[in-house]
Amino acid sequence: MLFVQHSFFAQNCEHTVSGFITDVANKTPIIGASVFIKETGKGAISNTKGYYQISNVCSGTYHLVISHMGCEDKEKSILIDNNLKVDVEMAHLVNMLDGIHLLNKHPKKSTQNTQVVKLKTIQKNTHLNLANQLENLTGVSTVKNGNSIAKPVVHGLYGNRVLLLNNNVVQSGQQWGNDHAPEIDPLMAGSIQVTKGVGALEYQGSSLGAVINVLPKEIQQDPHLHGNALYFTETNGNGHSINLGLEQNNAFLAWRVTGTLKKYGDRKTSDYYLNNTGFTEANLAVQIEKDFLKKWKSKWFLSTFNSTLGVLRGSHVTLSTQEENGEPSEYAQLVLQADKPQYTESNFFYAIDAPKQEVHHHLLKWENEYKINEQESYQFTYAGQIDQREEYDVRRSGRSELPALSLMQQTHFMEVKHQKMYASHWEIKKGIQYTFTDNTNNPETGILPLIPDYLSHQIGTFALLDLDLNAWKFEFGGRYNYSYQNVAYINRDATRTIEKYNNNFHNYSLAIGVDYHATEDLFWSLNVGLTTRNPEVNELYSYGLHQGVSGFEIGKPTLGKETGIKTTLGLEGNVDFKWFFEGLVYANYIADYIYLQPENEFTTTIRGTFPVFKYQQNNARIVGFDLGTNYLFSDAFKVGGKFSYIKGDNLSENVPLVYMPANNALFSTEFKGFKEGFLKNSAIELQYKYVFEQDHLLTHQDILSPPDAYQLVAINLTSEFYIAKNKVKTYAKLNNAFNTKYRDYLNRLRYFSDDLGRSLIVGIKVNF
């Protein structure tokens, strides 16, 4: 007893852990933040100065957890052998704005209008794919083929005009179709950044649409093994998903492994099942970081995305075997205007049959950074990608299991960047890049390929200059791209001979951005950019049935380059850190704008009768504005609203542009003030979304008139607590709460079916 007593008193338990909790944006103290040591349960609350102190702590290694309402929790590994001071910065006000960057928190080296979908939001919407994760941002919508296949639209532009990056690498895949969703799992991301305007000059294939960058979560500075497990289920589609992540950062190596499994069955509208719309996913991502020298750091990133997606059977039908002067027959009109699609059944199925898609995308990135000093560095990057896509049609004689389209694409990318800070107010970044692409059709499909075989070489170089003069910040940029395409096209006449095309394109981009801080809480930004874009292979040479969208698409080999000039003017600020607001006005003029035009006619093939779409080229103008605001009555209660307006016109023919998003508004209110009881540490959010009818369109410009306006209501409930020192987060979300029947203009399946009805999503996440 004396020995035990002596040992007990010999341990030093008189240390203190203290520090200040401040806002990362404006350095003001955060009051009422909870700080506690996970292993002991001892903690403290920050005072009016943001100061906290935990006393009587024994020597040892612990985890310090910092949390505050409206902020993402932070966890730090600490070693205590004496009194320890730990100061923490938290993204408090920025997070209150649902990701809108204010108060000098723009991404470094950019004057662009930028929004960020945070990890907390990604996990709250874990049932959504990448494009649908972005829908609630101002100026962002989606073009869809059902619900599981969607791609982002920013200020009316999509496809190759919106640059999609996977961990700062341009995503290379079969993105030439509206039914080809980005092959990226959002659950692998730590954040998703959307930069609108002309901030893409650093990347090959840059355009005036936007840059969407899916960034992995940084590996924490913690030598212990940590991880998280996430599970959710959704009633609509009877879907289930599990996501597991593990990470460790020891003295030898920093690493993280993340994996996702998903399975869905038939989705449902307000009153019938959408047969054959299930999907499965199996994804994996690996991050490795290693410091070889003080100046040399290497990073490896490996990801694999694998999915099987069903396509609505009722959208892949034989409309008629006869046409009436190129117009849809009476039977075809009945099919297109029916309340329910053909082949609709009253039972739910998990089975995925033809028509369907199978997609596999693999990415390997190796990045090396060599720091000469704190002001100068070099970066060397290699990235290789393999994308395999197979599309299955309903075919005769038992051949439905033989793909009607089978494409394999290989891409190799190399880049060298140099970055140097001169004095303390200006910096230059320059680089050179090379991309090689090999896209090949599998000839065993027995069907002439929609997209021809081709080889592509791209060489690009860029230079960016940033000048920071107190209240003013200037950004200048320029880029030159050379592209060479070697295309083997099978002509459609009786000879079926192969025609060779060798295309050479020279593209240029120039941009200037100005950022002015009128006060600490208010700033303006102006961006002007000019860029050229060469037509893609599908726009030039596609010919045939595009299975996923049930349309017959015809390219135009004589298409020329686009030339676009875009101007954006933005205002962001706050009043007393309670009322936050942002606004962005933009005007985009594009000479020789390339677009896919519905021809309002049908063609008959051996596989049925389908609507015809042809690529056209005209001068176009797209103008619009985005507004967003939040008012914080307190940290516990806020209200907000967003509105996006857009108008696109075909100037050459003096008619509206097709496939422009409808104007929309979103209103939300959130309450987090529960102090006790079952809802302690919980938040309830109510969302109301109104989508206007797309009335800026002529009747003859589409197969069917645009659908009516619609409104949707969603309710979210999230809760956080600890079990056995492990953080647990639960959430429940009710989408389309009133089971509204509606169709969306940018959903290609609106020709055949309604959109999704009511759905309840329930999930749980455990950090350990």
Buried (B, 14 or more C-beta within 10 A) or exposed (E): EEEEEEEEEEEEBEBBBBBBBBBBBBEEBBBEBBBBBBEBEBBBEBBEEBBBBBEEBBBBEBBBBBBBBBBBBBBBBBEBEEEBEBEBBBBBBBBBBBBBBBBEBBBEBBBBBBBBBBBBBBBBBBBBBBBBBBBBBBBBBBBBBBBBBBBBBBBBBBBBBBBBBBBBBBBBBBBBBBBBBBBBBBBBBBBBBBBBBBBBBBBBBBBBBBBBBBBBBBBBEBEEEBBBBBBBBBBBBBBBBBBBBBBBBEEEEBBBBBBBBBBBBBBBBBEBBBBBBBBBBBBBBBBBBEEEEEEEBBBBBBBBBBBBBBBBBBBBBBBBEEBEEEEBBEBBBEBBEEEBBBBBEEEBBEEBBBBBBBBBBBBBBBBBBBBEEEEBBBBBBBBBBBBBBBBBBBBEEEBBEBBBBBBBBBBBBBBEBBBBBEEEEBBBBBBEBBBBBBBBBEEEBEBBBBBBBBBBEBBBBBBBBBBBEEEEBBBBBBBEBEBEBBBBBBEEEEEEEEEEBEBEBEBEBBBBBBBBBEEEBBBBBBBBBBBBBBBBBBBBBBBBBBBBBBBBBBBBBEBBBBBBBBBBBBBBBBEEBBEBBBBBBBBBBBBBBBBBBBBBBBBBEEBBBBBBBBBBBBBBBBBBBBBBBBBBEEBBEBBBBBBBBBBBBBBBEEBBBBBBBBBBBBBBBBBBBBEEEEBEBBBBBBBBBBBBBBEBBEEEBBBBBBBEBBEBBBBBBBBBEBEEEEBBBBBBBBBBBEEBBBBBBBBBBBBBBBBBBBBBBBBBBBBE
